[in-house]
Amino acid sequence: MFPKEKNYDVVIVGGGLSGLAAAISAREKNLTTLVLEKGRTIGGNGNYVEGAMGVDSYLQKKQNIKVNKLALLHEELNYSHYEASARHLKKFIDHSGQTIDWLHSLGVKFNAVSKQGDSWPTIHPFTGGGHAAVQTMYNTAVKADAEFINSTSAQKVLVQNGQICGLIIRNEATGQERHLTTNNIILATGGYVDNPELVRKKSPFSDRLLTVSNGKATGDGIQLAWAVGAKHYQMGAIQYGGGAIYDTVKPPFIHMSSQLATAATQEAILWVNERGERFVNEDVNDNMCHAGASILTQSRVFSIFDQEAIEHLSKIGLYKEVGNSPVSPETLDRLPSEIKTSLENHEKYLTTAASLTELAEKLQLPKLSETISHYNRLVQAKYDSDFGKNKSYLTPVKVGPFYAVELGVGMACALGGLRVDNNNNILNSYGYPIPGLYAVGNDAAGMLVGDTYAVTLPGSTAGYAAYSGRNAVLNIVINN
Ligand SMILES: Cc1cc2nc3c(=O)[nH]c(=O)nc-3n(C[C@H](O)[C@H](O)[C@H](O)COP(=O)(O)OP(=O)(O)OC[C@H]3O[C@@H](n4cnc5c(N)ncnc54)[C@H](O)[C@@H]3O)c2cc1C
């Protein structure tokens, strides 16, 4: 199916969180609006989002949560070593609460605002998850007469005399192409986390990075813009989702609800590297991005636990509330059966042995026995003099059989590649806006980060997606 019209005031490329926000805003301003979505369904990775960042929202006021915006700005800039754009970040922070209020006015529902680990209290969790928010936004946009075409991608942006004049689109099922005319294109394609070549530009560790995205964030927006003269800006940051089971055969989403993965990555038991040496306070997993970064400093990483830990986690309770989520299960009751199945299937990521010497031999970890003897002494002393792990998570590794799960690092999204101004207008290599060409959501969110993303400001990419979609449309209205 192709669009009804040949000409639109605005064409939005991507029907995820930022594209939906842009579509609703464009209809609020009476612009004829087409949304192209290359997937068969809308919502993109917005479907998986837990919540969106905001400051001074109706909900924070209700919960009496006050955040000092300038202190927050200062901290984020410091974190990015001032590689983030101060002006861009400030405008986003200043409008983030209004954006939450706007989503709320559309019918998007939120649970109580919370923190993640030691973060600022900025995340507004969507009631029913990202999928519910996306559906509400989609229904609003359709009701307001925004037109949506699924299974259709933007292939090429057309420019005449420096002004955007149209684009070539392609039906993904039939391969048929069509030419549309428009003076305004909003690129909302979700960044480049699913494009291995672009990820390699950003990170030399790409072979140990596992994307947990929906597979559609292939950097199309960035490349469409580069092809018409957009500046090749810094590749920004990858949002690490913490340690992940290093399964080189099955796609990472298979392990998303795995209790073995929870035990191995989030329970702060014991991590060792390719030599069998400990390398970090495993409690770093309170911040999934820091956990990911620290795992990548080693050549290989294994999470090691004994039979007693499995008994404890599956029957008595967790040592630690899992991940950043305030909702933590009480036990990992499926852990023994998941281990059994993985062993029966000879999964390469899981190794077991009756003794630690045998485990060390199987995995060629020369220092493992020494590391564990030393670690068990720290556990007994209830004091981690090596890395300062919280004593409640110091549990011995003594009772066989023993298990090792190999870890890679999950990636939720990758930000960067384009430079935009404060109106989300894409800039060329000379620093001037390309008239009519905008980037929003993850395609533009490299402006908010340095070379590392952290969950210091939880919900920031989803909050930015909604904010920036609206922001680009306001500029289109002013310029037309
Ligand atoms: C598992 C997971 C959990 C996450 N949780 C959070 C969270 O809790 N909080 C948070 O802030 N962020 C979270 N994120 C990050 C998330 O990516 C963003 O917050 C949000 O989805 C970004 O919105 P977007 O519009 O830029 O991208 P998306 O929502 O992914 O939308 C992009 C859309 O563009 C489409 N598209 C791509 N190329 C083309 C093309 N050429 N033509 C047409 N359409 C195209 C895609 O199919 C997709 O539908 C999470 C990501 C993942 C993977």
The ligand as a Gaussian input file, in Angstrom:
#p B3LYP/6-31G(d) Opt

LIG

0 1
 C       14.677000      -3.150000      25.485000
 C       14.778000      -1.648000      25.496000
 C       14.355000      -0.941000      26.608000
 C       14.448000       0.442000      26.640000
 N       14.023000       1.109000      27.761000
 C       14.118000       2.438000      27.828000
 C       13.634000       3.157000      28.970000
 O       13.068000       2.577000      29.911000
 N       13.780000       4.499000      28.993000
 C       14.372000       5.178000      27.967000
 O       14.496000       6.401000      28.059000
 N       14.785000       4.541000      26.855000
 C       14.690000       3.205000      26.758000
 N       15.109000       2.537000      25.615000
 C       15.676000       3.290000      24.506000
 C       14.631000       3.496000      23.383000
 O       15.239000       3.140000      22.191000
 C       14.161000       4.920000      23.263000
 O       13.831000       5.537000      24.443000
 C       12.996000       5.160000      22.276000
 O       12.416000       4.040000      21.712000
 C       13.579000       6.049000      21.200000
 O       12.584000       6.474000      20.343000
 P       12.886000       6.611000      18.775000
 O       11.651000       7.121000      18.164000
 O       14.147000       7.346000      18.549000
 O       13.157000       5.110000      18.275000
 P       12.119000       3.902000      18.132000
 O       11.084000       4.009000      19.175000
 O       12.904000       2.648000      18.055000
 O       11.424000       4.169000      16.701000
 C       12.156000       4.169000      15.487000
 C       11.249000       3.641000      14.374000
 O       11.783000       3.974000      13.094000
 C       11.552000       2.883000      12.199000
 N       12.484000       2.985000      11.067000
 C       13.834000       2.765000      11.070000
 N       14.347000       3.004000       9.849000
 C       13.314000       3.395000       9.053000
 C       13.219000       3.781000       7.671000
 N       14.279000       3.831000       6.831000
 N       11.990000       4.112000       7.166000
 C       10.881000       4.057000       7.972000
 N       10.924000       3.685000       9.283000
 C       12.133000       3.377000       9.821000
 C       11.754000       1.660000      13.083000
 O       11.162000       0.502000      12.530000
 C       11.090000       2.124000      14.398000
 O        9.732000       1.791000      14.443000
 C       14.991000       1.141000      25.528000
 C       15.401000       0.426000      24.395000
 C       15.290000      -0.962000      24.379000
 C       15.731000      -1.707000      23.159000

